[in-house]
Amino acid sequence: MGAASKPTKPTPSARSTRTKGSVTPPDTTAAEQLARSWERHLRAAGRSPRTIDSYLETLRNYVAWAADTGRSTDPLDLTRA
């Protein structure tokens, strides 16, 4: 008998991230992944929908500003002033 071929695993860059029932596309940035996680945290903490929307809009504005001014949008590159 011939050996059955084992299915190959997708490469890390092609793999999706799975977190409790949701799937994050592999091309999602670290900032987007953290924003989704923060939103889940805020909802679980019972924050009002308007508060969550306000926080996330502020974050989106910051990321857009950083990208427009040539700054990194990678959360790991952030430091305190």
C-alpha positions as CSV (number, residue, x, y, z in Angstrom):
1,M,0.0,0.0,0.0
2,G,1.1,3.5,-0.8
3,A,1.5,6.0,2.0
4,A,-1.4,8.6,2.1
5,S,-0.1,12.1,1.4
6,K,-0.5,14.4,4.4
7,P,-2.3,17.7,3.6
8,T,0.0,20.6,3.6
9,K,-0.5,23.4,6.0
10,P,-1.0,26.9,4.7
11,T,2.0,29.3,5.0
12,P,1.8,31.7,8.0
13,S,1.2,34.6,5.6
14,A,-1.8,32.9,4.0
15,R,-3.3,31.6,7.2
16,S,-6.3,33.4,8.8
17,T,-6.3,34.1,12.5
18,R,-9.3,32.6,14.3
19,T,-10.5,34.0,17.5
20,K,-13.6,32.7,19.2
21,G,-15.8,32.2,16.2
22,S,-14.5,35.0,14.0
23,V,-11.9,34.8,11.3
24,T,-9.5,37.7,10.6
25,P,-8.3,37.9,7.0
26,P,-4.5,37.4,6.6
27,D,-4.0,40.8,5.1
28,T,-5.5,42.6,8.1
29,T,-3.0,45.0,9.8
30,A,-2.0,44.7,13.4
31,A,-3.8,48.0,14.1
32,E,-7.0,46.6,12.7
33,Q,-6.8,43.4,14.6
34,L,-6.2,45.3,17.9
35,A,-9.0,47.7,17.1
36,R,-11.4,44.7,16.7
37,S,-10.1,43.2,19.9
38,W,-10.5,46.5,21.8
39,E,-14.1,46.9,20.4
40,R,-14.9,43.4,21.7
41,H,-13.4,44.3,25.1
42,L,-15.4,47.6,25.2
43,R,-18.7,45.7,24.4
44,A,-18.0,43.1,27.0
45,A,-17.3,45.8,29.6
46,G,-20.7,47.2,28.9
47,R,-19.7,50.5,27.3
48,S,-22.4,52.3,25.4
49,P,-22.5,52.0,21.6
50,R,-21.9,55.7,21.2
51,T,-18.8,55.6,23.4
52,I,-17.5,52.7,21.4
53,D,-18.1,54.5,18.2
54,S,-16.4,57.6,19.5
55,Y,-13.3,55.7,20.7
56,L,-13.0,53.8,17.4
57,E,-13.5,56.9,15.3
58,T,-10.7,58.6,17.3
59,L,-8.5,55.6,16.6
60,R,-9.3,55.6,12.9
61,N,-8.5,59.3,12.7
62,Y,-5.1,58.7,14.4
63,V,-4.2,55.9,12.1
64,A,-5.2,58.0,9.0
65,W,-3.1,60.9,10.3
66,A,-0.1,58.7,11.0
67,A,-0.3,57.2,7.5
68,D,-0.8,60.6,5.9
69,T,2.3,62.0,7.7
70,G,4.6,59.1,7.0
71,R,4.5,57.7,10.5
72,S,4.2,54.0,11.3
73,T,0.7,52.7,12.0
74,D,2.1,49.5,13.6
75,P,1.2,49.5,17.3
76,L,4.5,48.0,18.2
77,D,6.3,51.2,16.9
78,L,4.4,53.4,19.3
79,T,6.3,55.0,22.2
80,R,5.4,57.5,24.9
81,A,6.6,61.0,24.4
